[in-house]
Amino acid sequence: MFAQRMMWIAWPAFLVAGLLEILVFGLVDPADLHWFGQPLALSRQGVYTLAFFAFWVLTMASSGLTALLSMSSFEVNR
């Protein structure tokens, strides 16, 4: 059951992270990004990769919280 629940969380989060990646970098050029006033020391592909994983982690946290809140008190305390 745990593996199934993890797929309920990870797969939709993966799809949303891909969509966010397309939307964000359709509007923003990674070469124009700055961190504390300094240009990023990463290539465009590096920025794309890190952003995708950041989007994926954030959407997994959101989906995981939703899954946790949908569980009954019996399931949580088991």
N, C-alpha and C positions, 0 to 999 in steps of 0.2 A: 504494500500500500504506500510505503514511503517513496519508492521510486516513481510510482504513478503520480503522486502528489507533487514531487519535484518536477516532473515533466509538465504538469499543469502550470507550474510557475515558470520554468525555464523557457519553454517553447514560445508562448505568447510574448514573453519579455524579449526574446531574440528577434522576433518579427517587429516588435515596436522599436527596438534599438536600431534595426536596419532602416525603418521608416524615418526615425529621427535623424539618422546619419544623412539620409538623402535630403531631408528638409533643411537641416542646419547648413550642410556644406553645399547645398544648392544656392544659398544666399551669402555664405561667408567663405572667403579664401583663406586657407590655413596659413599661407605665407604672410597675411596681414595681421595675424594674432600676436599679441604682446603679453608678457607676464611680468608684472611689476615694472612696466615701462621698458622692458628689454624684449627684443624679438625672441621667439622660441628657438631653441637650438635643435629642434627636430625637423625632419623632412616632412613634406606633405603627407606621405604615406604613414609616417609615425604618428602624426596628429590624427589622421583618420582612424588608425588602429586604437590609439588610447581613448579617443572620443567614443568609438563604438563600444569598447569594454566598459567605459564609465556609464554610458547610456544603458547598457545591458545590466550592470550591477544595480543601478537605480531603479530600473523597471522591474528587476527581479525582487528587490526589496519591497516595492509597492505591491506586486502580485503576491509575495509571501505574506505580507501583512493582511491582505485581503483573504488569503486562504486560512490564516490563523484566526481571523475574526469570524470566519464562516463556520468554524468548528464548534461543536457543542462542548459544554464544560466537561462532560464525561470523556470526550476524545482528548481534550487538552490535558487533563489530569491523569490520563492512563499511562 
